[in-house]
Amino acid sequence: MSQPRNGFRAGFDSVLLGAATRSTTRTLLDLGAGVGTASLVSLAHNTALRATLLDHNMDMLLLAKENIAANGFADRAQTLALDVAAKGAVRAAAGLRTDHFDSVIANPPFFAETAGTLATDPGRAESRHMRAEMLDFWVKTAAASAAPGGEIIFIYPLESLGSLLGAFEKRFGGVAILPLCPRPGEAATRILIRAIKGSRAPTTMLAGRALHAAQGRQFADAFDAIFRGRDRLVW
């Protein structure tokens, strides 16, 4: 898979995000898609899927197009140059459909501008840092784009769960939170959060899952199968 030589490089978060979508999904929107890792995973698992990869970084979108073609998905995936935080009229003019996608996924920039260490590479910096209030725009665009009954899935650091959960719960129901911890017995560091557009079901905190075995560097069997492309994430 093509990735930038310097700057942000997709990791296991993107793979987990792509593997977390429902097997019944037919239309997918990947917000802030980068080089397309999450969408490529979903497309590989689901031969009936069609995906739209949205990003405002043209360099990333060019790499995403290369990856789509290299993996044989050119007839099932398209890229769209657009800022996730664009207003509704701008999104519509760019061709992004509303109330349409069965699944909307996102791995937003993790940190507020004033938090953490700002990366020196512009591509990496913009993938890691954004103003805290921008997160709500990501959720707003996801809400507008998802079809009724569609799922919205984000992956995010546990430390920022409060902001993300607030943005989800004011728009969706059926929210499910899956904590991800490095090893059994350790505190979670990441969460997957899923909601259903139009649902009125309560929020659920699922049992946490450990990415690695108790000893050594190997992944737990279930996650090893996901990272090797043999299985989906069922949750």
KAVENGI-V761090 format. One record per pair of residues at least 12 apart in sequence whose C-alpha atoms are under 8 Angstrom apart, sorted by the first residue. I is the first residue (numbers start at 1). J is the second residue. Records with the same first field share a line. If there is no record, write none. Layout:
I=J ; J
This chain:
1=67 ; 70
2=35 ; 63 ; 64 ; 66 ; 67
3=35 ; 63
4=60 ; 63
6=121
7=121 ; 122 ; 123 ; 124 ; 125
8=123 ; 124 ; 125 ; 127
9=124
10=35 ; 37
12=227
13=107 ; 155
14=37 ; 38 ; 107
15=37 ; 38 ; 41 ; 226 ; 227
16=38 ; 226 ; 227 ; 233
17=38 ; 105 ; 106 ; 107 ; 153 ; 154 ; 155 ; 192
18=37 ; 38 ; 39 ; 40 ; 41 ; 42 ; 105
19=38 ; 41 ; 42 ; 45 ; 226 ; 231 ; 232 ; 233
20=153 ; 232 ; 233 ; 234 ; 235
21=42 ; 103 ; 153 ; 233
22=103
23=46
25=49 ; 102 ; 103
26=48 ; 49 ; 50 ; 101 ; 102
27=49 ; 50 ; 51 ; 100 ; 101 ; 102 ; 103
28=49 ; 50 ; 51 ; 52 ; 101 ; 102 ; 103 ; 104 ; 105
29=51 ; 52 ; 53 ; 54 ; 101 ; 103 ; 104 ; 105 ; 145
30=51 ; 52 ; 53 ; 54 ; 104 ; 105 ; 106
31=53 ; 54 ; 55 ; 84 ; 104 ; 105 ; 106 ; 107 ; 108 ; 138 ; 142
32=53 ; 54 ; 55 ; 56 ; 84 ; 106 ; 107 ; 108
33=53 ; 54 ; 55 ; 106 ; 107
34=54 ; 55 ; 57 ; 60 ; 61 ; 64
35=60 ; 61 ; 62 ; 63 ; 64 ; 65 ; 67
36=53 ; 64 ; 67 ; 68
39=51 ; 53
40=68 ; 71
41=229
43=73
45=229 ; 232
49=76
50=76 ; 77
51=76 ; 77 ; 78
52=77 ; 78 ; 79 ; 80
53=77 ; 78 ; 79 ; 80
54=79 ; 80 ; 81 ; 82 ; 83 ; 84
55=79 ; 80 ; 81 ; 82 ; 83 ; 84
56=81 ; 82 ; 83 ; 84
57=81
58=81
61=79 ; 80 ; 81
64=79
65=78 ; 79
80=94
82=94
84=137 ; 138 ; 141
85=134 ; 137 ; 138 ; 141
96=145
97=145
98=144 ; 145 ; 146 ; 147
99=144 ; 145 ; 146 ; 147 ; 148
100=145 ; 146 ; 147 ; 148
101=145 ; 146 ; 147 ; 150
102=146 ; 147 ; 149 ; 150 ; 151
103=146 ; 150 ; 151 ; 152 ; 153
104=142 ; 145 ; 146 ; 150 ; 151 ; 152 ; 153
105=142 ; 152 ; 153 ; 154
106=153 ; 154 ; 155
107=154 ; 155 ; 156
108=127 ; 128 ; 135 ; 138 ; 154 ; 155 ; 156
109=126 ; 127 ; 128 ; 129 ; 130
110=127 ; 128 ; 129 ; 130 ; 156 ; 157
111=128 ; 129 ; 130 ; 131 ; 132
112=129 ; 130 ; 131 ; 132
113=129 ; 130 ; 131 ; 132
135=163 ; 164 ; 167
136=164 ; 167
139=167 ; 168
143=171 ; 197
146=197
147=197
148=197 ; 198
149=196 ; 197 ; 198 ; 199
150=196 ; 197
151=194 ; 195 ; 196 ; 197
152=194 ; 195 ; 196 ; 197
153=192 ; 193 ; 194 ; 195
154=192 ; 193 ; 194
155=190 ; 191 ; 192 ; 193
156=190 ; 191 ; 192
157=189 ; 190 ; 191
158=179 ; 188 ; 189 ; 190 ; 191
159=189
161=191
168=195
171=197
172=195 ; 196 ; 197 ; 198 ; 199 ; 200
173=195 ; 196 ; 197 ; 198 ; 199 ; 200 ; 201 ; 202 ; 203
174=194 ; 195 ; 196 ; 199 ; 200 ; 201 ; 202 ; 203 ; 204
175=193 ; 194 ; 195 ; 196 ; 201 ; 202 ; 203 ; 204
176=193 ; 194 ; 195 ; 203 ; 204 ; 205 ; 206
177=191 ; 192 ; 193 ; 194 ; 203 ; 204 ; 205 ; 206
178=191 ; 192 ; 193 ; 205 ; 206 ; 207 ; 208 ; 209 ; 235
179=191 ; 192 ; 206 ; 207 ; 208 ; 209
180=192 ; 208 ; 209 ; 210 ; 211
181=208 ; 209 ; 210 ; 211
182=210 ; 211 ; 212
183=210 ; 211 ; 212 ; 213 ; 214
184=209 ; 210 ; 212 ; 213 ; 214
188=208
211=223
